[in-house]
Amino acid sequence: VLLFLIGAVLHNKDTLPALPMALACFVLATLLHADMNDRPLFDALWMAGLFLGIVAVLPQLWLVSRAKGRIEALTSHYIATMAVSRLLSGSFMWHARFDLTCQPWVEGFNHAVWAILGAHVLHLLLLGDFAYYYVKCIVQKGLASMDYVDVGCLV
């Protein structure tokens, strides 16, 4: 029931077109995938999953901005957890960058490594403003007494 009510309230604010972004993720993955196991289909699908994970945060941030920058605590915890996850994944990919190979378009330039690392950086940049207000709210209110997080700059 609660999910139904939240969906009813935010339904008219959910105007971000997701399909073009998802298609762009698959096209970019087809062009930029790494060559990990000589199976281009699965390499491209992994890269598409990475890109889709980044694009998946955009509708949430869009709704936050349409809701005047006020976000419920549970949703804010989820977005913060995604940021920590991307930070850990990015640090792993940074250390594994020498093990990633691809069929280079330009001799000596591994575009797959930079696409993967760039995707991680882009995701962290998208969540950076949110993370600032999230940590500020935790410091001011404490984690247990958070009802809402006011994300001022996203408005």
Disulfide bonds with the S-S distance in Angstrom:
none
